[in-house]
Structures are given as C-alpha cells and as structure tokens.
Amino acid sequence: MNKKAMEGLRKEEEIKSEMRDACMEIKDLEAELEWMHLREPNEWKYIASLENRINKLYKKVDNLNEIN
C-alpha cells in the first residue's frame, strides 16, 4: 500500500476511535444527568454543566461524522 492510503486509513481509524470515545462519554454523562435530576434536582449549576458538556460532545460527534 502506498503512503497516502495508509495515512488515510490511520486518519479514518482515529476518527472512528474519537467518535466511539465521545459516544461512550455521552452515554455516561446522560446517565449521570438523569441521576442528578432524580436525586439532586437543586444542584442546577452542576446539571447545567453536565448538559453543556453533553451538547459539546454531540457537536463533536456531528463534526466527526461530517469529516468521515
């Protein structure tokens, strides 16, 4: 295989790995967010920070999908 093809495959694998990691982090954060809503609804600052992190991760996944 030529060098460009190998670089392309490496880049594609890197993007897939980043997407997988982001999706797993989203899943974990959403579970934590649900728990916070049920158990600690008055912790609105932390809940807002969780929602912000989740939104940023969804944007990251969308950008990675566009690249891939």
Backbone as JSON Lines, residues from 0, in Angstrom:
{"i":0,"aa":"M","n":[0.84,-1.18,0.0],"ca":[0.0,0.0,0.0],"c":[0.88,1.24,0.0]}
{"i":1,"aa":"N","n":[0.42,2.24,-0.68],"ca":[1.23,3.45,-0.69],"c":[1.01,4.27,0.58]}
{"i":2,"aa":"K","n":[1.87,5.25,0.74],"ca":[1.89,6.04,1.98],"c":[0.6,6.83,2.19]}
{"i":3,"aa":"K","n":[0.04,7.39,1.11],"ca":[-1.2,8.17,1.24],"c":[-2.37,7.31,1.68]}
{"i":4,"aa":"A","n":[-2.45,6.11,1.16],"ca":[-3.53,5.21,1.53],"c":[-3.42,4.82,3.01]}
{"i":5,"aa":"M","n":[-2.21,4.56,3.47],"ca":[-2.01,4.21,4.88],"c":[-2.35,5.39,5.78]}
{"i":6,"aa":"E","n":[-1.97,6.59,5.38],"ca":[-2.32,7.79,6.16],"c":[-3.83,7.95,6.24]}
{"i":7,"aa":"G","n":[-4.51,7.74,5.11],"ca":[-5.97,7.85,5.08],"c":[-6.63,6.85,6.0]}
{"i":8,"aa":"L","n":[-6.14,5.62,5.99],"ca":[-6.7,4.58,6.86],"c":[-6.45,4.9,8.33]}
{"i":9,"aa":"R","n":[-5.25,5.4,8.64],"ca":[-4.94,5.78,10.02],"c":[-5.85,6.9,10.49]}
{"i":10,"aa":"K","n":[-6.05,7.89,9.62],"ca":[-6.91,9.03,9.98],"c":[-8.34,8.56,10.21]}
{"i":11,"aa":"E","n":[-8.82,7.67,9.34],"ca":[-10.18,7.15,9.48],"c":[-10.34,6.37,10.79]}
{"i":12,"aa":"E","n":[-9.35,5.56,11.14],"ca":[-9.39,4.82,12.4],"c":[-9.37,5.77,13.59]}
{"i":13,"aa":"E","n":[-8.58,6.83,13.49],"ca":[-8.51,7.81,14.57],"c":[-9.86,8.49,14.77]}
{"i":14,"aa":"I","n":[-10.51,8.84,13.66],"ca":[-11.83,9.49,13.74],"c":[-12.85,8.53,14.35]}
{"i":15,"aa":"K","n":[-12.83,7.27,13.93],"ca":[-13.76,6.29,14.49],"c":[-13.53,6.1,15.99]}
{"i":16,"aa":"S","n":[-12.27,6.09,16.38],"ca":[-11.94,5.94,17.8],"c":[-12.43,7.15,18.6]}
{"i":17,"aa":"E","n":[-12.24,8.35,18.08],"ca":[-12.72,9.56,18.75],"c":[-14.24,9.54,18.87]}
{"i":18,"aa":"M","n":[-14.93,9.11,17.81],"ca":[-16.39,9.04,17.84],"c":[-16.86,8.04,18.89]}
{"i":19,"aa":"R","n":[-16.21,6.88,18.95],"ca":[-16.57,5.85,19.92],"c":[-16.38,6.37,21.34]}
{"i":20,"aa":"D","n":[-15.24,7.01,21.58],"ca":[-14.96,7.57,22.91],"c":[-15.98,8.63,23.29]}
{"i":21,"aa":"A","n":[-16.3,9.52,22.34],"ca":[-17.27,10.59,22.62],"c":[-18.65,10.0,22.9]}
{"i":22,"aa":"C","n":[-19.05,8.99,22.15],"ca":[-20.36,8.36,22.37],"c":[-20.43,7.68,23.72]}
{"i":23,"aa":"M","n":[-19.35,7.04,24.13],"ca":[-19.34,6.4,25.45],"c":[-19.39,7.45,26.55]}
{"i":24,"aa":"E","n":[-18.68,8.56,26.36],"ca":[-18.72,9.62,27.35],"c":[-20.12,10.25,27.43]}
{"i":25,"aa":"I","n":[-20.76,10.43,26.27],"ca":[-22.13,10.96,26.25],"c":[-23.06,10.04,27.03]}
{"i":26,"aa":"K","n":[-22.94,8.75,26.79],"ca":[-23.78,7.78,27.49],"c":[-23.6,7.88,29.0]}
{"i":27,"aa":"D","n":[-22.35,7.95,29.45],"ca":[-22.07,8.07,30.88],"c":[-22.62,9.37,31.45]}
{"i":28,"aa":"L","n":[-22.4,10.47,30.73],"ca":[-22.86,11.77,31.23],"c":[-24.39,11.85,31.26]}
{"i":29,"aa":"E","n":[-25.04,11.24,30.28],"ca":[-26.5,11.24,30.28],"c":[-27.06,10.44,31.46]}
{"i":30,"aa":"A","n":[-26.39,9.34,31.8],"ca":[-26.82,8.56,32.96],"c":[-26.63,9.38,34.24]}
{"i":31,"aa":"E","n":[-25.49,10.08,34.32],"ca":[-25.25,10.92,35.49],"c":[-26.25,12.07,35.56]}
{"i":32,"aa":"L","n":[-26.58,12.64,34.41],"ca":[-27.55,13.73,34.36],"c":[-28.92,13.25,34.83]}
{"i":33,"aa":"E","n":[-29.33,12.09,34.37],"ca":[-30.62,11.53,34.81],"c":[-30.62,11.31,36.32]}
{"i":34,"aa":"W","n":[-29.52,10.78,36.84],"ca":[-29.42,10.56,38.28],"c":[-29.51,11.88,39.03]}
{"i":35,"aa":"M","n":[-28.84,12.9,38.52],"ca":[-28.87,14.21,39.18],"c":[-30.28,14.79,39.18]}
{"i":36,"aa":"H","n":[-30.99,14.63,38.07],"ca":[-32.37,15.13,38.02],"c":[-33.26,14.43,39.03]}
{"i":37,"aa":"L","n":[-33.03,13.14,39.24],"ca":[-33.84,12.37,40.18],"c":[-33.46,12.6,41.63]}
{"i":38,"aa":"R","n":[-32.17,12.64,41.91],"ca":[-31.7,12.66,43.3],"c":[-31.31,14.05,43.82]}
{"i":39,"aa":"E","n":[-30.77,14.89,42.95],"ca":[-30.27,16.21,43.38],"c":[-30.77,17.31,42.44]}
{"i":40,"aa":"P","n":[-32.07,17.5,42.33],"ca":[-32.59,18.48,41.37],"c":[-32.21,19.93,41.7]}
{"i":41,"aa":"N","n":[-31.8,20.2,42.93],"ca":[-31.43,21.56,43.31],"c":[-30.01,21.94,42.9]}
{"i":42,"aa":"E","n":[-29.24,20.97,42.44],"ca":[-27.87,21.23,42.0],"c":[-27.87,21.7,40.55]}
{"i":43,"aa":"W","n":[-28.52,22.84,40.32],"ca":[-28.74,23.31,38.95],"c":[-27.46,23.72,38.25]}
{"i":44,"aa":"K","n":[-26.45,24.19,38.99],"ca":[-25.18,24.57,38.35],"c":[-24.49,23.34,37.77]}
{"i":45,"aa":"Y","n":[-24.44,22.28,38.55],"ca":[-23.8,21.06,38.07],"c":[-24.6,20.43,36.94]}
{"i":46,"aa":"I","n":[-25.92,20.45,37.05],"ca":[-26.78,19.91,35.99],"c":[-26.56,20.69,34.7]}
{"i":47,"aa":"A","n":[-26.46,22.02,34.81],"ca":[-26.22,22.84,33.61],"c":[-24.85,22.54,33.01]}
{"i":48,"aa":"S","n":[-23.85,22.3,33.86],"ca":[-22.52,21.98,33.32],"c":[-22.53,20.62,32.62]}
{"i":49,"aa":"L","n":[-23.27,19.65,33.17],"ca":[-23.4,18.35,32.51],"c":[-24.07,18.5,31.15]}
{"i":50,"aa":"E","n":[-25.16,19.27,31.11],"ca":[-25.87,19.47,29.85],"c":[-24.97,20.16,28.82]}
{"i":51,"aa":"N","n":[-24.17,21.11,29.27],"ca":[-23.25,21.81,28.38],"c":[-22.2,20.84,27.81]}
{"i":52,"aa":"R","n":[-21.63,20.01,28.67],"ca":[-20.64,19.03,28.21],"c":[-21.24,18.05,27.22]}
{"i":53,"aa":"I","n":[-22.46,17.6,27.49],"ca":[-23.14,16.67,26.58],"c":[-23.37,17.33,25.23]}
{"i":54,"aa":"N","n":[-23.84,18.57,25.23],"ca":[-24.08,19.29,23.97],"c":[-22.8,19.44,23.17]}
{"i":55,"aa":"K","n":[-21.7,19.77,23.84],"ca":[-20.41,19.91,23.14],"c":[-19.97,18.59,22.53]}
{"i":56,"aa":"L","n":[-20.2,17.5,23.26],"ca":[-19.83,16.19,22.73],"c":[-20.68,15.8,21.53]}
{"i":57,"aa":"Y","n":[-21.99,16.13,21.57],"ca":[-22.83,15.86,20.41],"c":[-22.35,16.66,19.19]}
{"i":58,"aa":"K","n":[-21.95,17.91,19.4],"ca":[-21.41,18.71,18.3],"c":[-20.13,18.09,17.76]}
{"i":59,"aa":"K","n":[-19.28,17.6,18.66],"ca":[-18.03,16.96,18.24],"c":[-18.33,15.73,17.38]}
{"i":60,"aa":"V","n":[-19.29,14.91,17.82],"ca":[-19.67,13.72,17.07],"c":[-20.22,14.11,15.7]}
{"i":61,"aa":"D","n":[-21.05,15.15,15.65],"ca":[-21.58,15.61,14.37],"c":[-20.46,16.06,13.43]}
{"i":62,"aa":"N","n":[-19.5,16.81,13.96],"ca":[-18.37,17.25,13.14],"c":[-17.55,16.07,12.64]}
{"i":63,"aa":"L","n":[-17.32,15.09,13.5],"ca":[-16.57,13.91,13.1],"c":[-17.32,13.12,12.04]}
{"i":64,"aa":"N","n":[-18.66,13.07,12.14],"ca":[-19.47,12.38,11.12],"c":[-19.35,13.08,9.77]}
{"i":65,"aa":"E","n":[-19.29,14.42,9.79],"ca":[-19.15,15.16,8.55],"c":[-17.79,14.9,7.9]}
{"i":66,"aa":"I","n":[-16.76,14.81,8.73],"ca":[-15.41,14.55,8.21],"c":[-15.32,13.14,7.63]}
{"i":67,"aa":"N","n":[-15.92,12.19,8.34],"ca":[-15.84,10.79,7.93],"c":[-16.88,10.55,6.88]}
